[in-house]
Amino acid sequence: MIVSLLRLLIAIVVAVFVGKLVSKVKLPSILGWLIAGMLLGPHAFALVNQDILDAAWYENSVHILECGVGLMIGTELVWNKIKKSGKSIIITTLTQSLGTFLFVSFVFGVVFYMSDIPFYLAFVFGGIALATAPAPALSIVREFKTEGPVTNTLIPMAALDDIVGCIVFFTTIAIVAGNLSAGDLPAYMIALVVILPLVIGVVVGLLAGIVLKKEKDTKATLITLLIMILVASAVGFIFNNYVLPKPILNFMLIGMAFSATFANMVSEKRLEQIMHGFNPVLGVAMIVVILNLGAPLDYHLIAGAGLFTAIYITARACGKYFGAYFGSSITKAPVTVKKYLGFTLLPHSGVSLVFTGIAVSVLAAPAPECAQIVQGTIAAAAVINEIIAVIMAKKGFEWSGEMQGGEIVSVSDTAYPVITISRQHGSGGRQVARKLAQSLNIEFYDHEIIEMAASSSDIDKELFDHGDNEGYGSLQYDLSSGVQNFSLNDKIFLHQANVIRNLVKKGPCVIVGRCADFVLKGRKNVIKVFIYADLDERKQRIEHVYKEAKGKALDKIEKTDKQRASYYEHYTGKKFGEMTNYDMCLNSSLIGIDGCVDIIKTLYMEKTKS
């Protein structure tokens, strides 16, 4: 068993590495995890061999992790958020999701009837197809700072789509499982397959909500949550092994109901604290679950699934596009939403792979041929569709006119310069910015941006205060972001970016930090400045101005600079402090605070004359 555990650990490390490589080409990390599982499984390099896949300890561990993965969806099912989405978004979500389910099921029903393949498999494909993975489209929103009706519709739709997808898929797979087991199970078991995991999850979730309501530190919160997940899994094991005639419970559904219950009992701020600590664990759980999906996959099946894959990609794309078009039409949404929203919904691989794993586990014993068809088709579609879908999602934003880089900037928007100032910690950059604004008699914005962004959103202000203190680029952050469609930090960044773009429309100003130079990249007359200083002078300023204890100034400088650099690189794709990103880089130790002010002021005055 020790050797098997070591093999599994190596496989997880390889999967993380492959996921990072895949993400470099703007595809979801989860796709890399699937590929790693396939390459390391019994049909390829066999690092994760059949003995491991068949071991009881491994199967039980995967069930527990599946329960944990359920939190990825369940914690999005917060009623207060759902009811704020608006009727038109809810209707459009239903039409594009259910439309995709019905259309894909119909198309494959015809194909399978002609191919003498069991008809029920068409509905399994329909249940998998309605899932949307909005992360690729939302990454385009973040990268290109898209703004407009399509963007505003897509963001709240991301969570709602998961809800509809889960309800339809789990209902479908439960009915299929019940019918396949009809000879062994009474009819009422078909409903029980769906209802019992929900009941288990809700009961344990109520207990978890009571316990998790109380404020605890991150470590204590994580331990409490892990214990509750084990309790929910244990109850599932008892029913699976000692109560029901055969193991049929879905542990991901238990986790989804469990997390949805406690998520509606705690505050938004507390929920964010809970998930902030759990997300790295969730990342590992997702990797193992996806490895478990990929490992049994024979790559020969992908090559043989060409026709079904082509039909699946085409039918799903039609269902998503025309479903979104219909929903937007009956709700009288803007023309751009009607025409182009469907393109942004084409990315697919995230939740669909989880659904595929569940479907395969249900079909593997009673209908192994059908399980192979599902595996081969969806695995191939996950690769091909994502490449096409990311391109089409970007085109959708372009055609709708919401890509900032493609906007035509009006004369009034360029009649006056705007100054953005990035700075090393302790360099006096904020002091330069404030003095400059006072000298020019123009507006100065720093923490005011946080206040404005927080007041215009339903996110707790304290979460805005710490939005740029995350460990972007670290392994922990990679694991966390790999399982999130659109993280809270991304939402905070977008709120701040919108505030910045609105502020510069009001008149000339000086803006400190928050990637303002990048946010305003589509605007002319932006003076981008970077302030740096000698280390000794920075230490003195930290100790005397910021009152940091002696001996701790250097650590504070290194930590803050690292946070700013990783935040900047994460959201801009550029290196913090690199001279090519700015119009001027000034050494405040050499020039002095007032000297920096005078130089920037001179350039500003020149710009106002031109």
Secondary structure per residue as TSV (DSSP state, phi and psi in degrees):
chain	resnum	aa	ss	phi	psi
A	1	M	-	360.0	-34.1
A	2	I	H	-62.6	-41.4
A	3	V	H	-64.1	-41.0
A	4	S	H	-63.8	-42.0
A	5	L	H	-62.4	-40.1
A	6	L	H	-64.5	-41.4
A	7	R	H	-60.7	-44.3
A	8	L	H	-65.1	-40.4
A	9	L	H	-62.6	-43.6
A	10	I	H	-62.2	-40.9
A	11	A	H	-61.9	-39.2
A	12	I	H	-64.1	-43.4
A	13	V	H	-62.3	-44.3
A	14	V	H	-62.3	-40.8
A	15	A	H	-63.2	-41.8
A	16	V	H	-59.1	-44.7
A	17	F	H	-64.0	-46.0
A	18	V	H	-65.0	-38.4
A	19	G	H	-60.5	-40.2
A	20	K	H	-66.9	-38.4
A	21	L	H	-63.4	-43.9
A	22	V	H	-64.8	-38.9
A	23	S	H	-66.1	-23.0
A	24	K	H	-65.4	-25.2
A	25	V	T	-102.4	26.0
A	26	K	T	65.9	28.2
A	27	L	S	-111.7	155.7
A	28	P	-	-63.8	141.8
A	29	S	H	-57.6	-33.5
A	30	I	H	-59.9	-29.4
A	31	L	H	-66.8	-38.2
A	32	G	H	-64.9	-37.4
A	33	W	H	-64.6	-39.1
A	34	L	H	-64.5	-44.8
A	35	I	H	-62.2	-41.9
A	36	A	H	-61.3	-43.0
A	37	G	H	-61.1	-41.3
A	38	M	H	-65.1	-42.1
A	39	L	H	-71.1	-30.9
A	40	L	H	-94.4	-2.2
A	41	G	S	-79.9	-178.8
A	42	P	T	-60.3	-25.9
A	43	H	T	-87.9	-2.3
A	44	A	T	-127.5	-106.3
A	45	F	T	-83.3	-12.7
A	46	A	-	60.3	28.7
A	47	L	S	-63.3	-43.8
A	48	V	S	-98.8	93.8
A	49	N	-	-87.2	179.1
A	50	Q	H	-66.1	-31.7
A	51	D	H	-60.8	-39.8
A	52	I	H	-67.0	-45.0
A	53	L	H	-63.4	-29.6
A	54	D	H	-90.4	-11.2
A	55	A	-	-67.5	138.5
A	56	A	H	-62.4	-40.4
A	57	W	H	-62.6	-35.8
A	58	Y	H	-70.5	-46.1
A	59	E	H	-60.9	-42.9
A	60	N	H	-66.2	-39.3
A	61	S	H	-63.0	-41.6
A	62	V	H	-63.8	-38.9
A	63	H	H	-61.5	-42.4
A	64	I	H	-63.6	-43.3
A	65	L	H	-66.6	-35.1
A	66	E	H	-61.8	-39.1
A	67	C	H	-61.1	-41.5
A	68	G	H	-66.2	-37.7
A	69	V	H	-64.2	-28.0
A	70	G	H	-57.6	-23.5
A	71	L	H	-66.6	-25.0
A	72	M	H	-59.8	-36.2
A	73	I	H	-95.0	-44.8
A	74	G	H	-58.6	-38.6
A	75	T	T	-72.3	-9.0
A	76	E	T	-86.9	-12.8
A	77	L	-	-89.7	56.4
A	78	V	-	-95.6	121.9
A	79	W	H	-59.5	-40.3
A	80	N	H	-59.8	-34.0
A	81	K	H	-75.9	-40.0
A	82	I	H	-63.8	-44.5
A	83	K	T	-71.0	-16.0
A	84	K	T	-82.8	-8.6
A	85	S	S	-69.3	-27.8
A	86	G	-	94.9	148.3
A	87	K	H	-62.3	-41.3
A	88	S	H	-64.6	-39.5
A	89	I	H	-68.7	-39.5
A	90	I	H	-63.2	-44.7
A	91	I	H	-63.6	-44.9
A	92	T	H	-65.0	-37.1
A	93	T	H	-60.6	-44.2
A	94	L	H	-64.6	-43.8
A	95	T	H	-67.3	-40.6
A	96	Q	H	-75.3	-32.4
A	97	S	H	-74.9	-54.5
A	98	L	H	-67.8	-34.0
A	99	G	H	-61.9	-41.6
A	100	T	H	-65.4	-43.8
A	101	F	H	-58.2	-49.2
A	102	L	H	-67.6	-42.3
A	103	F	H	-69.0	-46.3
A	104	V	H	-64.4	-40.3
A	105	S	H	-62.6	-41.5
A	106	F	H	-64.9	-48.0
A	107	V	H	-60.6	-47.7
A	108	F	H	-72.2	-26.4
A	109	G	H	-60.5	-43.5
A	110	V	H	-66.1	-46.7
A	111	V	H	-62.5	-45.9
A	112	F	H	-70.3	-32.6
A	113	Y	H	-62.7	-41.2
A	114	M	H	-74.3	-24.1
A	115	S	H	-99.0	3.9
A	116	D	T	58.5	41.0
A	117	I	-	-107.6	142.3
A	118	P	-	-48.5	131.6
A	119	F	T	-64.3	-33.6
A	120	Y	H	-61.1	-24.2
A	121	L	H	-64.3	-25.6
A	122	A	H	-61.6	-39.2
A	123	F	H	-72.6	-29.5
A	124	V	H	-63.8	-44.3
A	125	F	H	-63.0	-40.5
A	126	G	H	-62.5	-40.2
A	127	G	H	-66.1	-35.4
A	128	I	H	-74.0	-37.5
A	129	A	H	-68.0	-30.2
A	130	L	T	-71.4	-16.2
A	131	A	-	-66.6	139.1
A	132	T	-	-119.4	136.6
A	133	A	-	-107.4	94.1
A	134	P	-	-75.8	-4.9
A	135	A	H	-54.6	-45.6
A	136	P	H	-61.1	-43.7
A	137	A	H	-66.3	-39.7
A	138	L	H	-70.5	-26.7
A	139	S	H	-68.5	-30.7
A	140	I	H	-68.3	-40.3
A	141	V	H	-56.2	-45.9
A	142	R	H	-69.7	-43.9
A	143	E	H	-69.4	-42.4
A	144	F	H	-103.3	5.6
A	145	K	T	51.6	48.6
A	146	T	-	-65.5	148.6
A	147	E	-	-151.8	129.8
A	148	G	S	151.4	-173.9
A	149	P	H	-59.3	-40.4
A	150	V	H	-64.0	-46.7
A	151	T	H	-60.8	-45.8
A	152	N	H	-67.1	-23.9
A	153	T	H	-83.3	-39.0
A	154	L	H	-65.6	-42.5
A	155	I	H	-61.5	-53.4
A	156	P	H	-69.5	-23.0
A	157	M	H	-68.9	-23.7
A	158	A	H	-57.2	-48.1
A	159	A	H	-73.4	-41.2
A	160	L	H	-62.6	-35.9
A	161	D	H	-63.4	-37.7
A	162	D	H	-62.6	-38.4
A	163	I	H	-63.1	-52.6
A	164	V	H	-61.0	-43.6
A	165	G	H	-58.0	-44.7
A	166	C	H	-66.4	-43.6
A	167	I	H	-60.8	-49.0
A	168	V	H	-67.7	-45.7
A	169	F	H	-64.9	-49.5
A	170	F	H	-66.2	-33.3
A	171	T	H	-65.5	-44.8
A	172	T	H	-61.9	-48.9
A	173	I	H	-68.6	-30.0
A	174	A	H	-67.5	-42.0
A	175	I	H	-65.5	-42.4
A	176	V	H	-62.3	-45.6
A	177	A	H	-62.5	-40.7
A	178	G	H	-64.7	-41.7
A	179	N	H	-67.6	-38.7
A	180	L	H	-65.6	-29.1
A	181	S	T	-100.6	16.3
A	182	A	T	-57.5	-31.2
A	183	G	T	-72.7	-22.8
A	184	D	T	-105.4	-23.0
A	185	L	S	-118.5	143.0
A	186	P	-	-68.8	163.3
A	187	A	T	-60.2	-36.2
A	188	Y	H	-64.4	-18.0
A	189	M	H	-66.2	-25.1
A	190	I	H	-60.4	-46.4
A	191	A	H	-70.8	-35.4
A	192	L	H	-64.2	-30.7
A	193	V	H	-58.0	-34.9
A	194	V	H	-88.9	-44.8
A	195	I	H	-70.9	-43.5
A	196	L	H	-61.4	-46.1
A	197	P	H	-60.2	-35.4
A	198	L	H	-65.7	-42.5
A	199	V	H	-63.9	-45.3
A	200	I	H	-59.6	-47.2
A	201	G	H	-62.5	-43.2
A	202	V	H	-65.9	-44.1
A	203	V	H	-62.0	-49.1
A	204	V	H	-68.8	-33.9
A	205	G	H	-64.2	-36.1
A	206	L	H	-62.6	-43.2
A	207	L	H	-64.1	-43.1
A	208	A	H	-63.3	-40.0
A	209	G	H	-60.9	-40.7
A	210	I	H	-63.1	-42.8
A	211	V	H	-73.5	-42.2
A	212	L	H	-78.1	-14.2
A	213	K	T	-58.9	-35.9
A	214	K	S	-73.2	134.7
A	215	E	-	-65.2	129.7
A	216	K	-	-139.2	164.1
A	217	D	-	-73.0	170.9
A	218	T	H	-59.6	-42.6
A	219	K	H	-65.0	-47.0
A	220	A	H	-64.6	-39.0
A	221	T	H	-62.8	-44.5
A	222	L	H	-63.6	-44.1
A	223	I	H	-61.7	-43.7
A	224	T	H	-60.5	-45.0
A	225	L	H	-64.8	-42.4
A	226	L	H	-63.0	-39.8
A	227	I	H	-61.8	-43.0
A	228	M	H	-65.6	-36.9
A	229	I	H	-63.9	-40.9
A	230	L	H	-65.0	-38.1
A	231	V	H	-63.4	-47.0
A	232	A	H	-60.6	-41.8
A	233	S	H	-65.9	-41.1
A	234	A	H	-61.5	-42.7
A	235	V	H	-61.5	-41.1
A	236	G	H	-61.6	-41.3
A	237	F	H	-62.9	-40.3
A	238	I	H	-61.3	-47.9
A	239	F	I	-66.3	-41.3
A	240	N	I	-63.8	-41.4
A	241	N	I	-97.7	-23.3
A	242	Y	I	-124.1	-16.9
A	243	V	I	-108.8	-51.1
A	244	L	S	-78.7	153.6
A	245	P	S	-61.8	-29.3
A	246	K	S	-153.9	155.8
A	247	P	-	-66.0	112.4
A	248	I	-	-135.1	-2.1
A	249	L	-	-73.2	145.2
A	250	N	-	-99.5	115.6
A	251	F	H	-76.5	-24.2
A	252	M	H	-67.9	-35.9
A	253	L	H	-67.0	-36.1
A	254	I	H	-60.2	-48.3
A	255	G	H	-63.5	-36.4
A	256	M	H	-65.5	-47.1
A	257	A	H	-66.4	-39.5
A	258	F	H	-59.3	-49.1
A	259	S	H	-74.9	-35.0
A	260	A	H	-62.8	-34.7
A	261	T	H	-67.6	-52.6
A	262	F	H	-72.2	-26.9
A	263	A	H	-63.5	-30.2
A	264	N	T	-86.9	-2.2
A	265	M	T	-102.9	-18.9
A	266	V	S	-108.0	164.1
A	267	S	-	-72.3	162.8
A	268	E	H	-60.3	-42.0
A	269	K	H	-62.8	-43.3
A	270	R	H	-67.0	-38.5
A	271	L	H	-62.4	-40.4
A	272	E	H	-64.2	-39.1
A	273	Q	H	-63.4	-42.9
A	274	I	H	-61.4	-48.8
A	275	M	H	-76.1	-27.2
A	276	H	H	-59.7	-42.9
A	277	G	H	-75.3	-29.5
A	278	F	H	-86.5	-23.7
A	279	N	H	-54.9	-40.6
A	280	P	H	-62.1	-37.1
A	281	V	H	-65.9	-41.9
A	282	L	H	-60.5	-38.0
A	283	G	H	-60.3	-45.6
A	284	V	H	-64.5	-41.9
A	285	A	H	-60.5	-43.0
A	286	M	H	-63.0	-40.4
A	287	I	H	-61.2	-45.9
A	288	V	H	-65.5	-42.5
A	289	V	H	-62.8	-42.6
A	290	I	H	-72.6	-35.6
A	291	L	H	-59.5	-40.8
A	292	N	H	-63.9	-32.0
A	293	L	H	-72.8	-43.3
A	294	G	H	-77.3	-32.6
A	295	A	T	-57.5	-45.7
A	296	P	T	-76.2	-3.9
A	297	L	-	-77.1	120.7
A	298	D	-	-84.1	119.5
A	299	Y	H	-62.3	-19.4
A	300	H	H	-64.4	-28.9
A	301	L	H	-66.3	-32.7
A	302	I	H	-64.8	-44.4
A	303	A	H	-63.5	-32.8
A	304	G	H	-85.7	-2.9
A	305	A	T	-100.6	21.2
A	306	G	H	-57.0	-50.4
A	307	L	H	-65.9	-47.1
A	308	F	H	-63.1	-37.0
A	309	T	H	-64.9	-44.3
A	310	A	H	-62.2	-43.2
A	311	I	H	-64.1	-42.2
A	312	Y	H	-62.0	-49.6
A	313	I	H	-61.4	-44.1
A	314	T	H	-67.5	-47.6
A	315	A	H	-63.8	-41.5
A	316	R	H	-65.1	-43.0
A	317	A	H	-60.6	-41.5
A	318	C	H	-65.0	-43.8
A	319	G	H	-61.1	-44.3
A	320	K	H	-66.5	-46.9
A	321	Y	H	-66.7	-52.3
A	322	F	H	-73.9	-28.7
A	323	G	H	-65.1	-42.7
A	324	A	H	-67.7	-38.0
A	325	Y	H	-63.3	-44.5
A	326	F	H	-64.8	-48.0
A	327	G	H	-61.4	-41.0
A	328	S	H	-67.1	-32.6
A	329	S	H	-69.7	-46.8
A	330	I	H	-73.5	-19.9
A	331	T	T	-97.1	4.1
A	332	K	T	56.7	44.0
A	333	A	-	-72.4	162.2
A	334	P	-	-54.1	152.5
A	335	V	H	-57.2	-38.5
A	336	T	H	-64.8	-35.7
A	337	V	H	-65.8	-44.3
A	338	K	H	-60.8	-41.9
A	339	K	H	-82.8	-33.7
A	340	Y	H	-121.8	-10.8
A	341	L	H	-59.1	-40.1
A	342	G	H	-56.5	-34.2
A	343	F	H	-65.5	-33.6
A	344	T	H	-76.0	-10.8
A	345	L	T	-97.6	4.0
A	346	L	-	-74.4	-32.7
A	347	P	-	-55.3	144.6
A	348	H	-	-143.6	-24.7
A	349	S	H	-67.3	-29.2
A	350	G	H	-58.3	-79.0
A	351	V	H	-65.9	-31.5
A	352	S	H	-60.5	-35.8
A	353	L	H	-70.0	-35.3
A	354	V	H	-65.3	-46.4
A	355	F	H	-60.1	-40.1
A	356	T	H	-61.1	-43.1
A	357	G	H	-59.8	-40.9
A	358	I	H	-65.9	-46.1
A	359	A	H	-60.6	-42.7
A	360	V	H	-64.5	-40.5
A	361	S	H	-64.3	-33.9
A	362	V	H	-72.9	-37.8
A	363	L	H	-88.8	-18.0
A	364	A	T	-55.7	-45.5
A	365	A	T	-80.6	-52.8
A	366	P	T	-76.7	-26.5
A	367	A	-	-145.5	70.1
A	368	P	H	-60.8	-32.5
A	369	E	H	-64.8	-40.5
A	370	C	H	-67.0	-37.7
A	371	A	H	-60.8	-40.6
A	372	Q	H	-66.2	-38.2
A	373	I	H	-62.9	-44.3
A	374	V	H	-63.7	-47.5
A	375	Q	H	-58.5	-51.9
A	376	G	H	-64.0	-43.4
A	377	T	H	-65.5	-50.8
A	378	I	H	-71.1	-36.3
A	379	A	H	-62.5	-43.7
A	380	A	H	-67.1	-41.4
A	381	A	H	-64.1	-34.2
A	382	A	H	-60.1	-36.6
A	383	V	H	-78.6	-53.5
A	384	I	H	-68.0	-47.6
A	385	N	H	-62.4	-39.7
A	386	E	H	-63.1	-39.7
A	387	I	H	-63.4	-47.6
A	388	I	H	-66.2	-43.1
A	389	A	H	-65.1	-39.7
A	390	V	H	-63.6	-41.1
A	391	I	H	-63.6	-45.7
A	392	M	H	-68.5	-35.3
A	393	A	H	-63.2	-42.4
A	394	K	H	-64.3	-40.3
A	395	K	H	-63.8	-37.4
A	396	G	H	-58.6	-43.3
A	397	F	H	-67.3	-38.0
A	398	E	H	-64.5	-49.5
A	399	W	H	-63.7	-30.1
A	400	S	T	-79.4	-8.4
A	401	G	T	77.7	21.1
A	402	E	-	-102.3	1.3
A	403	M	-	-79.4	119.8
A	404	Q	G	-60.0	-36.8
A	405	G	G	-63.3	-21.2
A	406	G	G	-98.4	1.6
A	407	E	-	-74.2	145.1
A	408	I	-	-89.3	118.9
A	409	V	-	-84.4	126.6
A	410	S	-	-72.4	161.9
A	411	V	H	-61.8	-39.7
A	412	S	H	-64.1	-27.3
A	413	D	H	-77.6	-18.1
A	414	T	H	-113.1	8.2
A	415	A	S	-73.1	-17.6
A	416	Y	S	-137.3	147.8
A	417	P	-	-78.1	155.4
A	418	V	E	-124.6	138.1
A	419	I	E	-109.6	126.7
A	420	T	E	-112.2	136.7
A	421	I	E	-126.4	117.5
A	422	S	E	-102.0	154.7
A	423	R	E	-158.2	152.8
A	424	Q	-	-72.7	151.1
A	425	H	T	-67.3	126.9
A	426	G	T	87.6	5.3
A	427	S	S	-84.6	-10.4
A	428	G	-	85.5	16.0
A	429	G	H	-60.4	-40.9
A	430	R	H	-66.1	-38.8
A	431	Q	H	-63.9	-41.8
A	432	V	H	-58.6	-47.0
A	433	A	H	-62.1	-44.1
A	434	R	H	-66.5	-45.7
A	435	K	H	-63.3	-38.5
A	436	L	H	-63.1	-45.3
A	437	A	H	-62.9	-40.3
A	438	Q	H	-65.6	-42.2
A	439	S	H	-65.7	-37.1
A	440	L	H	-88.7	-8.7
A	441	N	T	59.4	45.4
A	442	I	-	-124.0	171.3
A	443	E	E	-71.4	148.9
A	444	F	E	-121.7	128.6
A	445	Y	E	-129.1	126.0
A	446	D	S	-138.0	-97.7
A	447	H	T	-68.2	-17.6
A	448	E	H	-59.0	-29.0
A	449	I	H	-64.9	-39.5
A	450	I	H	-62.2	-45.4
A	451	E	H	-58.9	-46.0
A	452	M	H	-67.7	-42.3
A	453	A	H	-65.5	-41.3
A	454	A	H	-65.6	-39.7
A	455	S	H	-70.1	-22.2
A	456	S	T	-95.6	5.3
A	457	S	S	-132.3	174.3
A	458	D	S	-101.2	18.1
A	459	I	S	-92.3	137.9
A	460	D	-	-57.6	134.9
A	461	K	H	-59.3	-36.5
A	462	E	H	-61.0	-29.1
A	463	L	H	-71.1	-32.1
A	464	F	H	-65.7	-38.6
A	465	D	H	-60.6	-28.9
A	466	H	T	-111.7	13.9
A	467	G	T	-63.2	-28.9
A	468	D	T	-101.4	16.6
A	469	N	-	-105.2	10.1
A	470	E	S	-73.6	158.9
A	471	G	-	-86.4	61.9
A	472	Y	T	-57.1	135.4
A	473	G	T	91.1	-14.2
A	474	S	S	-77.2	164.2
A	475	L	H	-60.9	-41.0
A	476	Q	H	-60.6	-42.7
A	477	Y	H	-69.6	-38.0
A	478	D	H	-60.3	-42.5
A	479	L	H	-66.0	-38.6
A	480	S	H	-67.2	-50.4
A	481	S	H	-70.8	-23.2
A	482	G	T	-66.6	-18.7
A	483	V	T	-110.0	3.9
A	484	Q	-	-109.1	131.1
A	485	N	S	-63.9	-46.8
A	486	F	S	-155.3	102.7
A	487	S	-	-71.5	162.3
A	488	L	H	-59.7	-37.9
A	489	N	H	-63.8	-35.9
A	490	D	H	-64.3	-42.8
A	491	K	H	-63.2	-41.3
A	492	I	H	-62.7	-44.3
A	493	F	H	-60.5	-43.5
A	494	L	H	-64.7	-39.5
A	495	H	H	-60.9	-44.6
A	496	Q	H	-65.9	-39.3
A	497	A	H	-62.8	-40.8
A	498	N	H	-64.4	-39.4
A	499	V	H	-62.3	-44.2
A	500	I	H	-61.1	-46.0
A	501	R	H	-63.4	-35.1
A	502	N	H	-73.4	-34.5
A	503	L	H	-64.7	-41.3
A	504	V	H	-70.5	-15.9
A	505	K	T	-75.9	-17.2
A	506	K	T	-84.2	-21.9
A	507	G	S	153.6	177.1
A	508	P	-	-62.8	148.5
A	509	C	E	-163.8	168.2
A	510	V	E	-116.3	126.5
A	511	I	E	-119.2	130.1
A	512	V	E	-100.9	126.4
A	513	G	S	64.6	-155.4
A	514	R	T	57.2	32.8
A	515	C	T	55.1	29.5
A	516	A	H	-60.3	-34.1
A	517	D	H	-60.9	-36.2
A	518	F	H	-80.4	-41.0
A	519	V	H	-57.5	-35.1
A	520	L	T	-98.5	22.5
A	521	K	T	-65.0	-23.0
A	522	G	T	-87.3	5.3
A	523	R	S	-108.9	139.8
A	524	K	S	-81.6	167.7
A	525	N	S	58.9	44.8
A	526	V	E	-109.8	120.3
A	527	I	E	-94.6	111.0
A	528	K	E	-100.8	120.0
A	529	V	E	-123.4	141.3
A	530	F	E	-122.6	125.8
A	531	I	E	-105.2	127.5
A	532	Y	E	-132.3	172.6
A	533	A	-	-158.1	165.5
A	534	D	-	-66.5	148.3
A	535	L	H	-62.0	-42.6
A	536	D	H	-61.2	-42.2
A	537	E	H	-68.1	-35.1
A	538	R	H	-64.8	-40.1
A	539	K	H	-63.5	-42.0
A	540	Q	H	-63.5	-41.9
A	541	R	H	-65.6	-39.6
A	542	I	H	-62.2	-39.7
A	543	E	H	-75.9	-39.4
A	544	H	H	-92.4	-36.8
A	545	V	T	-89.3	-46.7
A	546	Y	S	-91.6	-1.5
A	547	K	-	59.3	35.8
A	548	E	-	-78.7	140.4
A	549	A	-	-62.3	142.8
A	550	K	T	-61.0	140.9
A	551	G	T	93.7	-17.7
A	552	K	T	-107.8	-7.4
A	553	A	H	-62.1	-43.2
A	554	L	H	-63.4	-43.4
A	555	D	H	-61.5	-40.0
A	556	K	H	-64.8	-41.7
A	557	I	H	-62.7	-49.2
A	558	E	H	-62.7	-42.6
A	559	K	H	-66.4	-46.3
A	560	T	H	-67.1	-42.3
A	561	D	H	-62.8	-38.7
A	562	K	H	-65.7	-41.1
A	563	Q	H	-64.3	-44.3
A	564	R	H	-64.8	-40.4
A	565	A	H	-66.1	-44.8
A	566	S	H	-69.1	-36.6
A	567	Y	H	-63.5	-46.7
A	568	Y	H	-63.2	-45.1
A	569	E	H	-66.9	-37.9
A	570	H	H	-61.8	-42.6
A	571	Y	H	-95.4	-14.3
A	572	T	H	-115.8	-21.5
A	573	G	S	75.9	10.1
A	574	K	S	-118.1	164.7
A	575	K	-	-88.6	127.8
A	576	F	T	-63.5	128.2
A	577	G	T	85.7	-3.3
A	578	E	-	-72.1	128.7
A	579	M	G	-60.4	-28.9
A	580	T	G	-69.8	-12.5
A	581	N	G	-83.5	-9.8
A	582	Y	S	-128.4	161.9
A	583	D	S	-82.0	-30.0
A	584	M	E	-153.9	144.2
A	585	C	E	-119.3	122.6
A	586	L	E	-119.2	133.3
A	587	N	E	-90.8	105.5
A	588	S	H	-70.0	-19.8
A	589	S	H	-69.4	-39.2
A	590	L	H	-81.2	-43.9
A	591	I	H	-90.6	-30.4
A	592	G	-	90.1	158.8
A	593	I	H	-60.7	-49.0
A	594	D	H	-65.9	-34.9
A	595	G	H	-64.1	-41.0
A	596	C	H	-62.2	-42.7
A	597	V	H	-59.8	-45.8
A	598	D	H	-63.3	-41.6
A	599	I	H	-65.2	-46.8
A	600	I	H	-66.2	-37.9
A	601	K	H	-63.3	-40.4
A	602	T	H	-60.8	-45.4
A	603	L	H	-64.3	-40.7
A	604	Y	H	-59.8	-45.4
A	605	M	H	-64.6	-35.7
A	606	E	H	-64.8	-40.3
A	607	K	H	-65.7	-36.4
A	608	T	H	-70.4	-23.0
A	609	K	H	-79.5	-29.5
A	610	S	-	-79.8	360.0
